[in-house]
Amino acid sequence: MRAIWTGAIGFGLVNIPVKLFSATQGSELDLDMLDNKDHANIQFKRVNSRTGKEVAWQNIVRGFKINNRYVVLTEEDFEKASPEKTQMIEIAEFVNEQEVDSIYYETPYYLQPEKSGTKAYSLLRDALKKTGKAGLGSFVLRNRESLVIIKPVNNVLLLNKIRFAEEIRDTGEIRIVTEKAKPGEMQMAVKLIGHLTHKFDIHRYKDTYSAKLMKLIKAKAKGKEMTRPTLHIVHSRTRDLMAQLKASIGSTKRKVS
C-alpha cells in the first residue's frame, strides 16, 4: 500500500508521526468505456469552453465565482487558510463511539506510526481500548478540512472521516404518514426480529454481482451466452399484516431446521 498523507496525531502535548493509508478497496470490475462502432477506448479531455482547445493539467487552476467574476486560488492560498492543520490530526476531545450516529460516517483510513512514534502510538491505541473512547478531531486532506473519529481496530488505529452537521439533510424533508401498529403486530414483529438476529459477521456476505459479471465476461470471451436469471418475487397470499408476520416467522423456523 502507498501512503496518501503523512503528518502527525496531536494527542495533548504529544505528537505521534503517522502515515495514512486507505482502509478500503473497490470490489467492482474495472470496465472501460468503448465506442459501440469499433470498440475503441473513449478518452476524456480537459477543454477550454471558449477556444475548444485541450488544456494541460499544469495550466489548470481552481477558482470561486463572486459577482460573475472568478477569484483564482493557489496552493499557497489553501495552506494559508489553515496552516496549523495541514500536517496535523488534532484530537480535540474524546467521546463514546456509540454516540456518533452512522449517518455521519464517510471514509475509513488506517494510521501507521513512523519509527519515532511507535511508543506513543501504542499508548494512545491501548488507552482508547481501555477507556472504550474514540478521539474526535480534524485535519486537512486534499485541501479540505475533515472531521474525524480515531479508534482502535485490532492492533491498528483507524481514522474515519465523518460529516459535519451542516452536511446532513433534515429528516423533516421526508414525507411519512405515521400509522400506529396494533400491539399484537408489534409483538410479532419483535419476535420475527429475534428469529433473524445473529452475531454480526461481515464475512458471510460476498459481492456476488462482480463474481457473476466476471463469469459472464469469460463466457462471452469464449463465444458462449449466459441465460438471463429469472426474478422470483414471493407475494404474500394476504394483505393482512399479522398473517404476513406469522408466515415470515414460520419460514425462518423452516430455514433453521
MODA-V340829 format. One record per pair of residues at least 12 apart in sequence whose ideal C-beta (glycine too) atoms are under 7 Angstrom apart, sorted by the first residue. I is the first residue (numbers start at 1). GAP is how many residues later the second one is. D is the distance in Angstrom with one decimal. If there is no record, write none. Layout:
BEGIN
[[I	GAP	D] [I	GAP	D]]
END
This chain:
BEGIN
[[1	20	4.9] [3	16	4.0] [3	17	6.2] [3	18	5.9] [4	16	5.6] [4	17	6.8] [4	18	6.3] [5	15	3.9] [5	136	5.8] [6	13	5.3] [7	80	4.0] [7	81	5.9] [7	82	6.4] [8	79	6.6] [8	80	5.7] [9	80	4.8] [9	82	6.6] [10	78	5.2] [10	79	6.6] [10	80	4.3] [10	81	6.1] [11	80	5.5] [11	113	5.5] [14	106	5.3] [16	97	6.4] [16	101	4.3] [16	104	4.6] [16	105	5.2] [16	108	6.5] [17	96	6.8] [17	97	3.8] [17	99	5.6] [17	100	4.3] [18	93	4.7] [18	94	6.2] [18	95	5.6] [18	96	6.5] [18	99	6.5] [19	93	4.8] [19	95	6.9] [20	89	5.1] [20	91	6.2] [20	139	6.8] [21	88	6.3] [21	89	4.5] [21	91	6.3] [22	87	6.0] [23	85	4.1] [23	86	5.3] [23	87	4.9] [23	135	6.6] [24	84	6.1] [27	180	4.2] [27	183	5.4] [28	182	5.8] [29	181	5.6] [29	184	5.9] [29	185	6.4] [46	14	6.4] [78	65	4.3] [82	58	5.5] [82	63	6.2] [85	53	6.7] [85	54	5.9] [85	55	5.0] [85	60	6.8] [86	54	5.1] [88	51	6.4] [89	48	5.8] [89	50	4.2] [89	59	6.6] [90	47	4.9] [90	48	6.2] [90	49	6.8] [91	44	4.1] [91	45	7.0] [91	46	4.2] [91	59	6.7] [92	44	6.0] [92	45	5.0] [93	43	5.3] [94	39	4.3] [94	40	6.8] [94	41	5.8] [94	42	6.9] [95	38	6.6] [95	39	5.9] [95	41	5.1] [96	37	6.6] [97	37	4.3] [97	52	6.9] [97	54	5.9] [100	49	6.1] [100	62	6.7] [103	65	6.1] [104	58	4.2] [104	59	5.0] [105	55	5.7] [105	57	5.7] [106	55	4.3] [106	56	5.9] [106	57	5.7] [107	54	4.5] [108	50	6.0] [108	52	4.9] [109	50	4.6] [110	46	5.5] [110	48	6.4] [111	46	4.3] [111	48	5.4] [121	36	6.9] [124	33	6.9] [125	27	4.7] [125	32	5.4] [128	23	6.1] [128	24	5.0] [129	23	5.1] [134	15	5.1] [134	16	6.3] [134	17	4.2] [135	15	3.9] [136	13	6.0] [146	15	4.8] [147	15	5.1] [147	17	5.8] [148	12	6.5] [148	13	5.6] [148	14	6.5] [149	13	5.6] [184	58	6.2] [185	56	5.4] [185	57	5.6] [185	60	6.5] [188	54	6.4] [188	57	3.9] [188	58	6.5] [188	61	7.0] [189	56	6.1] [191	58	6.1] [192	53	5.9] [192	56	5.3] [192	57	5.3] [195	54	5.9] [195	57	4.3] [196	56	6.1]]
END
